[in-house]
Amino acid sequence: MVATDLDGTLLTSEGTVSARTRRALQSARAAGAEIVFVTARAPRGVRAIAEEAGVSGLAICSNGAVVYDLATDEIVESHPLDAVPARRVAATLAEALPGIGLAVETGRNVLTEAAYTRRHAQDLAAYREVVSVFEENEPIVKLLAMSSAHTADEMFTAVVAAIEGLAEVTHSGVEGLLEISAPGVTKAGTLDRLCSRRGVTAEEVVAFGDMPNDLAVLAYAGAGYAMANAHHLVLAATERRTLSNDEDGVAAVLERLYG
């Protein structure tokens, strides 16, 4: 199995799949490998990339909270954060990081409070402003916390100990944005369940990533590769390296492995 992150990893900085990367993915598939996207993106941000890359099957989305069928456009597995711990996490965030803005990824849409001002151009139709994300009775696939006054690293350091056990907290490269999931929900945990159902061992997984939310996947895989452009924590923790995303680093490894 080839498990790859998307932004900063498989995709170029322009958000595209290079011709070389597409060829390498097809070579891996022809050799019998299953290609699985393992991404922080919601399902709506994955399907077009899969078509561009020539990848089908299942994708692990929203940092492991969702398993998405690329062919049927269906969410086949979901692990949302319960409302009670989510409220406690939000209170902790507000105390540690005054002025923070909250949003909720539901799996299909994004609920945003007034202080959450981030908008992704390709996702504008998915945003819906609400008074409180906790009053909408929607699944909390991911709780998103944004601050214009802090980096994601600073935010993580400020809150990680306080919310331990209540939720999983990580970040994936957007400055000033934390991504919070149900306890135990990670990219690696969902990938492990998928591998178990496929009869694939961790040693048979080659993985690629660039950000802290990829660390567990890179540690899980028999061969986990950090991109040359990866976050400093990922580079420090990962022995194997490849070229940057703009240098087709994923393709470079797949060409060696699969020809």
N, C-alpha and C positions, 0 to 999 in steps of 0.2 A: 504494500500500500504506500502511496505517495500522499502525504498530508501536508498541504501548503497553505500558509496565510496568503492574503491577497495584497492589501495596501502596503507598500514598502518592501514587498517580497516578490510575489509573482508578477505584479503589475509594474509598469514603468511609472515614473513620476507624473506622467500625463494620464495615468489611470487606464492604460491600454495593455493588451497582451501582444508582445512582439511576435513576429513571424517565427523567429528561432525558438522562442518558448513554446509556441503552439506545436511546432514540429517535434520538440523534445517530449512534450506531453503525449502526443500521438504515438511516438516510439515506445514510451513507457507502457501505454495501454496495449499496444500491439504485442508487447512482451509479456502481458498478463497482469500488469499492475493496475489496481484501482486507484483513480485520482479522487481525492477528497479535499475540497476546500474547507479550511478550518479558520473561521474569520470572526471578527467583531461585527461585521456588517449584518444588517437584517436581511431576510430573504429577498426583499424587493431590490436590494443592491447587488445581488449575486447572479440572478438568472441570465442577464444580458452578458455578463463576463463569461459565464459557462458556455454560452453559445459562441462567443468570440474565440474561446480557447478550445472548443470542441470537446468539452467535458460534460458527462451526463451522470445520472445516479443521484446520490445523496450529498448534501452539503451540511456542514456543522456551522451554524450561524449564531450571532449574538453571544459570542464567547462561550459556546457550549450549551446555552439555554434552549436552543431550537435545533431540531434536525429537519431539514427541508428537502423535499423531493423536487429535483430540478425539472423533471419531465412533466409532472402533474401540477406543479405550482401549489403543492399542499405542504403544510406543516404537519409532519408525521409524529413528532415528539416535542414536548414542551415542558420546561421546568421553571416556572415563574417563582418570583420571590413573594412570600406571603405578606399581606398588608400590614400586620402588626409589627413584625421586625422591620419592615420597610419604613414605617413611621418612626421607629426608634432610631434607625440609621439616619433618617432625614433630620431628626432633632440633634443628633450628634454632629452631623455635618454643619448645621446652622450655628451651633455653638462654637465649633472649631474654626469655621470659615464664614464669618458674617457676610451677608450679601450674596450668598451662593444661590444659583438658579437651578431649579429641578425640572426634569422631564422624565417621562416614562416611555420606553419602547415596548409596545404591546405585541410585537411580532409582525404586525401589519401596518401600524401607524405610530405616530409619536405625539404624546400629549405633552404640552409645554406650559409651564407657568410663566408669568410676565417677566420674571428675572432671568429666565433662560432664553437668551437672545441668539444663540447659535442656530444657523440655518444652512443646510447643505443644498446647493442649487438644484441637484437632481432629485431631491426628496421633498420639494416644496409642497406637493400635493398631499403628502403624508402627514404634515403637521396640523395639529389642532390645538388652539390655545384654550386653556381651562383655568379656573380659579385655583383649584388644587388638584394635583395628580392623584390624590388619594380619595377623591370623592366621585370618581368616574366608574368605579366597579369594572375596570379593565385589568387584564392580566399584566403583572409587572415582570415582563421578560427581562428587562434591564432598567434599573434606576440610574439616570444620568445626572451628574452634578457638575455644574459649570461655574468657574470663577474667572473673572477678567483680571484679578489682582494676583493670582498665583499660578505657578507652573503645575503641571500634573504631578511631577515628582514631589513638590512641596505639599500639595494636597494629600497625596498618598501617605506621606510621612506623618502628616498632622492627624489623620483619622484611622489609620490601619489598626493600631492597637485597640482603639476604643470600640471598633465594631467587630473585632474578632469573635467568631462564633455566630454572629447575627447574619453575616453575609460575606460574599467574596468581593473584594475590591481590587481593581486593576486599572490599567490605562493602555491605550493602543496608539498613541502618537499625536492625538489632538491636544494642543496645549490648553491647559486649564480645564481639562475634562476628565472626570473619573467615571468608570463604568462599574456598576454594582449589580451582582447577581445573587441568587439564592445560595445559601451555604452549601459547599461541596460541588457547586456547578462551575466547571471549568472546561476549557477546550480539551484538555487532556482526559478528563473523566469521561466526557461524552465520546471522544475518540476511542478510548479503551473499550467502552461498551459496544461500539460499532465493530471494532476489531474482533472482539469475542464472538459476536454473532457471525462474523465472516470466517472464523477459524484462523485469524491472522494473529501471530504473536507480536509483542512489542519489538522484538528483534528484527521482524520483517517489515518494519515501518521506517521509511525515510521521510524526514520532516524538515520544513523550512520556516523561518520566522525572523522577525526583526524587533519586536517590542516586548515589554514585560508580560503582556497577556499570552505570549508564545512560550515563555520559559518552561512551563510544565510540559508542554508538548515536545519541546526539544529534548528535555530530560527523559521523557517517556520513550521516545523513539530509539530504535537500535542505532540509527544514524540521524542525528539532529544537527542541522546546519544553520548557523547564524549568518545573516547577510552582512556584507562588508559595511553597509550603512546602518547596522543595527544600533539600538540603544546601548549605552555603555554597560548596563547591567547584564544585557543579553550577551554581549561580547565577553564580559568577564566570566560568565557562567558556562559558556559553550565552547568546547574544544574544537569542534569542526567549524570551518569557515568556508564561505564561498564568495563570489564576486557580488557587487551591489545589484540592486534590482534594475538599475539602468544599464548594467553590463550583462544582463541575462544570467544572473547567478544561479537561479534554479535550473535553467537549461544546461548550464555548464556541468552541473553534477549529474543530471539525468542522462546527458550524453555519455558520460563515463560509465554510468551504471547499466544503461540499456542500449547504447550504441546508436 
